[in-house]
Amino acid sequence: MNRLNYQHLFYFWHVAKEGSISRASEKLHLAQPTISGQLAVFEQAVGEKLYYMDGRKLVLSDTGRTIFRYAEEIFTLGQELTQTLLGRSGGRGLKLNVGIADALPKLISYRLLEPAFQAGEPVQLICHEDKAERLISEISLHSIDLVLSDIPATPSVGSRVFNHLLGESKVAVFGTPELAERYSRDFPHSLNGAPLLLSTQNTALRRSLDQWFDDQGLYPDIKAEIEDSALLKTFAAGGTGLFVAPIAIEIEIQRQYGAQLIGKIDAVFERFYAITAQRKRKHPAVMAILENNNRGWFV
């Protein structure tokens, strides 16, 4: 592929954004065979499949996701240039593509990213949420600048990926005021048979909690296993069960979800990592996140 055809890239970008060729054709006011034909030519030029069909759903391949991220940057810049030439510039900031592991508490993610906005340069943050393993693979393709995760990258992803421990926090059990009144007494033995909401078994916190339950001889009644930390807390706010979260965000949990602390688990920690590729370590916003020493809120 000696020269990129931006018209083909433009069609591919719209198809990926819209999720189907039919919707993209409506948006671009072109016939579906026209776009399909141009995409076939583009795939032939790239030399790899860019997407596949899962039923009626279009799913990007690894190469397709990489090209889409670059296309997003290219055509977003083009739109900003047009606005600038029309005198409507909004002061474009430095883009920071961040991957956030879905198991990571959202309140923790916000705190870890906050230094990026204090780096001295305007920053435009673009967040992608997915499984930690998939996000880390995107780093090696240079389509993400930084991944926030509860687990470090393993050596299998390559030597040019770096782990940075940003902090750790002990965890505690929280619940609605009604549940807190019932289960605060005789903690942690009160957890025996207590309704509990947990993260799924592929998370570091869940593995640590399972070991702690075994060590303490506790058998809670697990009402649900939920990957997304915000969704888990939403269920808990409705009184479905108790939940475990870092003590570092106790105040925010009380304010946002109306939950009360039931008891601390001193033996279990949740750790938070920033994962970067060597090529991206000099990004000003990334460096601000890594070098921020004001982490007194970790407990």
The 8 nearest C-alpha neighbors of each residue, nearest first, counted from 0:
[[1, 44, 2, 45, 3, 46, 43, 4],
 [2, 0, 3, 44, 4, 45, 46, 41],
 [1, 3, 0, 4, 44, 5, 45, 41],
 [2, 4, 5, 1, 0, 8, 7, 44],
 [5, 3, 7, 6, 8, 2, 41, 9],
 [6, 4, 8, 7, 9, 3, 10, 70],
 [5, 7, 9, 8, 4, 10, 37, 11],
 [6, 8, 10, 5, 9, 4, 41, 37],
 [9, 7, 5, 11, 6, 10, 12, 4],
 [10, 8, 6, 12, 7, 11, 5, 13],
 [9, 11, 7, 13, 12, 8, 14, 6],
 [10, 12, 8, 14, 9, 13, 15, 7],
 [13, 11, 9, 15, 10, 14, 8, 67],
 [14, 12, 16, 10, 15, 11, 23, 17],
 [13, 15, 23, 11, 17, 20, 16, 19],
 [16, 14, 18, 12, 13, 17, 11, 19],
 [17, 15, 13, 14, 18, 12, 23, 19],
 [16, 18, 14, 15, 19, 23, 22, 13],
 [17, 19, 15, 16, 14, 57, 20, 56],
 [20, 18, 21, 14, 22, 17, 57, 23],
 [19, 21, 23, 14, 22, 24, 31, 34],
 [20, 22, 24, 23, 19, 31, 25, 14],
 [23, 21, 25, 24, 19, 20, 17, 26],
 [22, 24, 26, 20, 14, 25, 21, 13],
 [23, 25, 29, 27, 21, 22, 26, 31],
 [26, 24, 28, 22, 23, 27, 21, 29],
 [25, 27, 23, 24, 28, 22, 29, 13],
 [26, 28, 24, 29, 25, 23, 13, 10],
 [29, 27, 25, 24, 26, 30, 23, 31],
 [28, 30, 24, 27, 31, 25, 33, 34],
 [29, 31, 33, 32, 24, 34, 28, 25],
 [30, 32, 34, 33, 24, 21, 35, 20],
 [33, 31, 35, 34, 30, 36, 37, 29],
 [34, 32, 36, 30, 31, 35, 37, 29],
 [33, 35, 37, 31, 36, 32, 38, 10],
 [36, 34, 32, 38, 37, 33, 31, 39],
 [35, 37, 39, 33, 34, 38, 32, 40],
 [36, 38, 34, 40, 39, 35, 7, 41],
 [39, 37, 41, 35, 40, 36, 34, 42],
 [38, 40, 36, 42, 41, 37, 43, 35],
 [39, 41, 43, 37, 38, 42, 44, 36],
 [40, 42, 38, 44, 43, 39, 7, 37],
 [43, 41, 45, 39, 44, 40, 46, 47],
 [42, 44, 46, 40, 41, 45, 39, 47],
 [43, 45, 41, 42, 46, 0, 40, 47],
 [46, 44, 42, 43, 47, 0, 41, 48],
 [45, 47, 43, 44, 42, 48, 0, 41],
 [48, 46, 45, 42, 49, 43, 62, 44],
 [49, 47, 50, 42, 60, 46, 63, 62],
 [50, 48, 63, 60, 59, 62, 47, 42],
 [51, 49, 59, 60, 58, 48, 63, 57],
 [52, 50, 58, 57, 59, 53, 60, 49],
 [51, 53, 57, 56, 54, 58, 55, 50],
 [54, 52, 56, 55, 57, 51, 58, 50],
 [53, 55, 56, 52, 57, 51, 58, 19],
 [56, 54, 53, 52, 57, 19, 58, 18],
 [55, 57, 53, 54, 52, 58, 18, 19],
 [56, 58, 52, 18, 51, 19, 53, 55],
 [59, 57, 50, 51, 52, 56, 60, 53],
 [60, 58, 50, 63, 64, 49, 51, 61],
 [59, 61, 63, 50, 49, 62, 64, 58],
 [62, 60, 64, 63, 65, 59, 49, 50],
 [63, 61, 65, 60, 64, 49, 66, 47],
 [62, 64, 49, 60, 59, 66, 61, 65],
 [65, 63, 67, 61, 62, 66, 59, 60],
 [64, 66, 62, 68, 67, 63, 142, 61],
 [65, 67, 63, 69, 68, 64, 70, 62],
 [66, 68, 70, 64, 65, 69, 71, 63],
 [69, 67, 71, 65, 70, 66, 64, 142],
 [70, 68, 72, 66, 71, 67, 73, 65],
 [71, 69, 67, 73, 72, 68, 74, 66],
 [70, 72, 68, 69, 73, 74, 75, 67],
 [73, 71, 69, 75, 70, 74, 76, 68],
 [74, 72, 70, 76, 71, 75, 69, 77],
 [73, 75, 77, 76, 71, 72, 70, 78],
 [76, 74, 78, 72, 77, 73, 71, 79],
 [77, 75, 79, 74, 73, 78, 72, 80],
 [76, 78, 74, 80, 75, 79, 81, 73],
 [79, 77, 75, 81, 80, 76, 74, 82],
 [80, 78, 76, 82, 81, 77, 83, 75],
 [81, 79, 83, 77, 78, 82, 76, 84],
 [80, 82, 78, 84, 79, 83, 85, 77],
 [83, 81, 87, 85, 79, 80, 84, 88],
 [82, 84, 88, 80, 86, 87, 85, 81],
 [85, 83, 81, 86, 82, 80, 87, 88],
 [86, 84, 82, 83, 87, 81, 88, 80],
 [85, 87, 83, 84, 88, 82, 81, 89],
 [88, 86, 82, 83, 85, 89, 84, 81],
 [89, 87, 83, 90, 82, 86, 79, 91],
 [88, 90, 91, 87, 83, 82, 79, 92],
 [89, 91, 88, 92, 121, 83, 87, 79],
 [92, 90, 89, 93, 88, 121, 123, 79],
 [93, 91, 121, 122, 123, 94, 90, 120],
 [92, 94, 122, 123, 121, 95, 91, 120],
 [95, 93, 123, 122, 124, 92, 96, 125],
 [94, 96, 124, 125, 123, 97, 144, 93],
 [97, 95, 125, 143, 144, 126, 124, 94],
 [98, 96, 126, 145, 146, 143, 144, 125],
 [97, 99, 146, 127, 128, 126, 134, 145],
 [100, 98, 128, 147, 146, 127, 101, 97],
 [99, 101, 131, 148, 130, 102, 129, 103],
 [100, 102, 227, 129, 103, 128, 130, 99],
 [103, 101, 100, 227, 228, 226, 104, 202],
 [102, 104, 101, 100, 149, 105, 148, 228],
 [105, 103, 107, 228, 106, 108, 102, 229],
 [106, 104, 108, 107, 103, 109, 229, 228],
 [105, 107, 109, 108, 104, 110, 248, 251],
 [108, 106, 110, 104, 105, 109, 111, 248],
 [109, 107, 105, 111, 106, 110, 112, 104],
 [110, 108, 112, 106, 107, 111, 113, 105],
 [109, 111, 107, 113, 112, 108, 106, 114],
 [110, 112, 108, 109, 113, 107, 288, 114],
 [113, 111, 109, 110, 114, 115, 108, 288],
 [112, 114, 110, 115, 111, 116, 109, 117],
 [115, 113, 117, 116, 288, 112, 287, 118],
 [116, 114, 284, 118, 113, 117, 287, 112],
 [117, 115, 114, 118, 113, 122, 121, 284],
 [116, 118, 114, 115, 119, 113, 120, 287],
 [119, 117, 115, 120, 116, 287, 284, 114],
 [120, 118, 117, 121, 116, 283, 115, 284],
 [119, 121, 118, 122, 93, 92, 117, 116],
 [122, 120, 92, 93, 119, 123, 116, 91],
 [123, 121, 92, 93, 94, 124, 116, 120],
 [122, 124, 94, 92, 93, 95, 125, 121],
 [123, 125, 95, 94, 122, 96, 126, 97],
 [124, 126, 96, 95, 97, 123, 127, 94],
 [127, 125, 97, 98, 96, 124, 128, 99],
 [126, 128, 98, 99, 97, 129, 125, 96],
 [129, 127, 99, 98, 101, 100, 126, 130],
 [130, 128, 101, 100, 131, 134, 99, 127],
 [129, 131, 100, 133, 132, 101, 134, 128],
 [130, 132, 100, 134, 133, 135, 148, 129],
 [131, 133, 135, 130, 134, 136, 152, 129],
 [134, 132, 136, 135, 130, 131, 137, 129],
 [135, 133, 137, 131, 136, 132, 98, 129],
 [134, 136, 138, 132, 137, 133, 131, 146],
 [135, 137, 133, 134, 138, 139, 132, 140],
 [138, 136, 140, 134, 135, 139, 142, 143],
 [139, 137, 141, 143, 135, 140, 136, 276],
 [138, 140, 141, 137, 136, 276, 135, 160],
 [139, 141, 137, 138, 142, 136, 65, 143],
 [142, 140, 138, 139, 143, 137, 144, 276],
 [141, 143, 140, 137, 138, 65, 68, 144],
 [144, 142, 96, 138, 141, 145, 97, 137],
 [145, 143, 96, 279, 97, 275, 95, 138],
 [144, 146, 97, 275, 274, 143, 98, 273],
 [145, 147, 98, 274, 273, 97, 99, 148],
 [148, 146, 273, 99, 272, 100, 98, 274],
 [149, 147, 100, 272, 150, 271, 131, 146],
 [148, 150, 271, 270, 272, 103, 203, 151],
 [149, 151, 148, 203, 272, 152, 271, 270],
 [152, 150, 162, 272, 153, 149, 148, 274],
 [151, 153, 162, 150, 154, 135, 156, 274],
 [152, 154, 155, 156, 151, 157, 150, 160],
 [155, 153, 156, 157, 158, 152, 160, 159],
 [154, 156, 153, 157, 152, 158, 160, 136],
 [157, 155, 154, 153, 136, 152, 160, 158],
 [158, 156, 155, 159, 154, 160, 139, 153],
 [157, 159, 160, 154, 156, 161, 155, 277],
 [160, 158, 277, 157, 276, 161, 139, 156],
 [161, 159, 276, 158, 275, 157, 277, 274],
 [160, 162, 275, 274, 276, 159, 163, 277],
 [163, 161, 274, 151, 273, 272, 152, 164],
 [162, 164, 273, 272, 165, 274, 161, 289],
 [165, 163, 272, 166, 271, 273, 162, 270],
 [166, 164, 272, 271, 163, 273, 289, 167],
 [167, 165, 271, 164, 270, 297, 168, 272],
 [166, 168, 270, 269, 271, 297, 268, 169],
 [169, 167, 298, 268, 297, 269, 245, 247],
 [168, 170, 268, 245, 246, 267, 265, 298],
 [171, 169, 245, 246, 244, 264, 268, 263],
 [170, 172, 263, 264, 243, 262, 244, 246],
 [171, 173, 243, 261, 262, 242, 260, 263],
 [174, 172, 260, 261, 259, 242, 241, 258],
 [175, 173, 241, 258, 179, 259, 178, 242],
 [174, 176, 258, 178, 177, 179, 238, 259],
 [177, 175, 179, 178, 259, 180, 258, 174],
 [178, 176, 180, 175, 179, 181, 174, 238],
 [179, 177, 181, 175, 180, 176, 174, 182],
 [180, 178, 176, 182, 181, 183, 177, 174],
 [179, 181, 177, 178, 182, 183, 176, 184],
 [180, 182, 178, 179, 183, 177, 184, 189],
 [181, 183, 179, 189, 184, 180, 178, 261],
 [184, 182, 261, 179, 186, 180, 181, 185],
 [183, 185, 182, 186, 189, 181, 180, 187],
 [184, 186, 189, 188, 187, 183, 182, 190],
 [187, 185, 188, 189, 184, 183, 262, 190],
 [186, 188, 189, 190, 185, 262, 191, 183],
 [189, 187, 186, 190, 185, 191, 217, 215],
 [188, 190, 186, 187, 191, 182, 185, 184],
 [191, 189, 193, 188, 219, 187, 192, 217],
 [190, 192, 219, 218, 217, 189, 193, 188],
 [191, 193, 219, 220, 218, 190, 194, 189],
 [192, 194, 190, 219, 220, 191, 195, 189],
 [195, 193, 240, 220, 221, 222, 241, 219],
 [194, 196, 241, 240, 221, 222, 220, 242],
 [197, 195, 223, 242, 240, 222, 241, 221],
 [198, 196, 224, 225, 195, 199, 242, 223],
 [197, 199, 225, 224, 226, 205, 200, 202],
 [200, 198, 224, 226, 201, 225, 202, 197],
 [199, 201, 202, 205, 206, 198, 203, 224],
 [200, 202, 199, 203, 205, 206, 198, 204],
 [203, 201, 205, 204, 200, 199, 206, 102],
 [202, 204, 206, 205, 207, 150, 149, 201],
 [205, 203, 207, 206, 202, 269, 208, 268],
 [206, 204, 208, 202, 207, 203, 200, 198],
 [205, 207, 209, 203, 204, 208, 210, 200],
 [208, 206, 204, 210, 205, 209, 211, 203],
 [209, 207, 211, 205, 210, 206, 212, 204],
 [208, 210, 212, 206, 211, 207, 205, 213],
 [211, 209, 213, 207, 208, 212, 214, 206],
 [210, 212, 208, 214, 213, 209, 215, 207],
 [213, 211, 217, 209, 215, 214, 210, 216],
 [212, 214, 216, 210, 211, 215, 209, 217],
 [213, 215, 211, 212, 216, 210, 217, 209],
 [216, 214, 212, 217, 213, 211, 188, 187],
 [215, 217, 213, 214, 212, 218, 211, 191],
 [216, 218, 212, 191, 215, 219, 213, 190],
 [217, 219, 191, 192, 220, 216, 212, 190],
 [220, 218, 192, 191, 193, 190, 221, 217],
 [219, 221, 194, 192, 193, 195, 222, 218],
 [222, 220, 195, 223, 194, 219, 196, 197],
 [221, 223, 195, 196, 194, 220, 240, 224],
 [224, 222, 196, 221, 225, 197, 195, 198],
 [223, 225, 197, 199, 198, 196, 226, 222],
 [226, 224, 198, 231, 199, 227, 223, 197],
 [227, 225, 198, 199, 102, 228, 101, 224],
 [226, 228, 230, 101, 229, 102, 225, 231],
 [227, 229, 231, 104, 230, 102, 226, 232],
 [230, 228, 232, 231, 227, 233, 105, 104],
 [231, 229, 233, 227, 232, 228, 234, 225],
 [230, 232, 228, 234, 229, 233, 225, 227],
 [233, 231, 235, 229, 234, 230, 236, 228],
 [234, 232, 230, 236, 235, 231, 229, 237],
 [235, 233, 231, 237, 232, 236, 239, 230],
 [234, 236, 232, 238, 237, 239, 233, 240],
 [237, 235, 233, 238, 234, 256, 232, 175],
 [238, 236, 235, 234, 239, 233, 175, 240],
 [237, 239, 235, 236, 240, 175, 234, 174],
 [240, 238, 235, 237, 234, 241, 194, 236],
 [241, 239, 194, 195, 235, 238, 196, 242],
 [240, 242, 195, 174, 173, 196, 194, 235],
 [243, 241, 196, 173, 172, 195, 174, 197],
 [242, 244, 172, 171, 173, 170, 241, 245],
 [243, 245, 170, 171, 246, 172, 242, 173],
 [246, 244, 170, 247, 168, 169, 248, 171],
 [245, 247, 249, 170, 248, 171, 169, 168],
 [248, 246, 297, 245, 298, 249, 296, 168],
 [247, 249, 251, 246, 250, 245, 252, 106],
 [248, 250, 246, 252, 251, 247, 253, 245],
 [251, 249, 253, 252, 248, 254, 247, 246],
 [250, 252, 254, 248, 253, 249, 255, 106],
 [253, 251, 249, 255, 250, 254, 256, 248],
 [252, 254, 257, 258, 250, 251, 256, 255],
 [253, 255, 251, 252, 257, 256, 250, 258],
 [256, 254, 252, 253, 251, 257, 258, 250],
 [255, 257, 258, 252, 236, 253, 254, 232],
 [258, 256, 253, 254, 255, 175, 236, 259],
 [259, 257, 175, 253, 174, 256, 173, 252],
 [260, 258, 173, 174, 253, 176, 175, 261],
 [259, 261, 173, 262, 172, 174, 258, 171],
 [262, 260, 183, 173, 172, 179, 259, 182],
 [261, 263, 172, 171, 260, 186, 183, 264],
 [264, 262, 171, 265, 170, 172, 261, 169],
 [265, 263, 171, 266, 170, 267, 262, 169],
 [264, 266, 267, 263, 169, 170, 268, 171],
 [265, 267, 264, 268, 169, 211, 170, 263],
 [268, 266, 265, 264, 169, 170, 207, 269],
 [269, 267, 169, 168, 170, 270, 167, 266],
 [268, 270, 168, 167, 204, 169, 245, 271],
 [271, 269, 167, 149, 166, 268, 168, 272],
 [272, 270, 149, 166, 165, 148, 167, 164],
 [273, 271, 164, 148, 165, 163, 147, 149],
 [272, 274, 147, 163, 146, 162, 164, 145],
 [275, 273, 162, 146, 161, 145, 163, 272],
 [276, 274, 145, 161, 160, 144, 277, 280],
 [275, 277, 160, 278, 279, 159, 138, 161],
 [276, 278, 279, 280, 159, 160, 275, 161],
 [277, 279, 276, 280, 281, 141, 159, 275],
 [280, 278, 277, 276, 281, 282, 144, 275],
 [279, 281, 277, 282, 278, 276, 275, 285],
 [282, 280, 279, 283, 286, 285, 278, 277],
 [281, 283, 285, 280, 284, 279, 286, 144],
 [284, 282, 286, 285, 281, 287, 118, 120],
 [283, 285, 115, 287, 286, 282, 118, 288],
 [286, 284, 288, 282, 287, 283, 289, 280],
 [285, 287, 289, 283, 288, 284, 290, 282],
 [288, 286, 284, 290, 285, 289, 115, 118],
 [287, 289, 285, 286, 114, 291, 290, 115],
 [290, 288, 286, 287, 291, 285, 165, 163],
 [291, 289, 287, 288, 286, 292, 285, 114],
 [292, 290, 288, 293, 289, 287, 114, 294],
 [291, 293, 294, 290, 295, 289, 288, 165],
 [294, 292, 291, 295, 296, 290, 114, 297],
 [295, 293, 296, 292, 297, 291, 166, 165],
 [294, 296, 297, 293, 298, 292, 247, 166],
 [295, 297, 294, 247, 298, 293, 248, 168],
 [298, 296, 247, 168, 295, 294, 167, 166],
 [297, 168, 247, 169, 296, 246, 167, 295]]
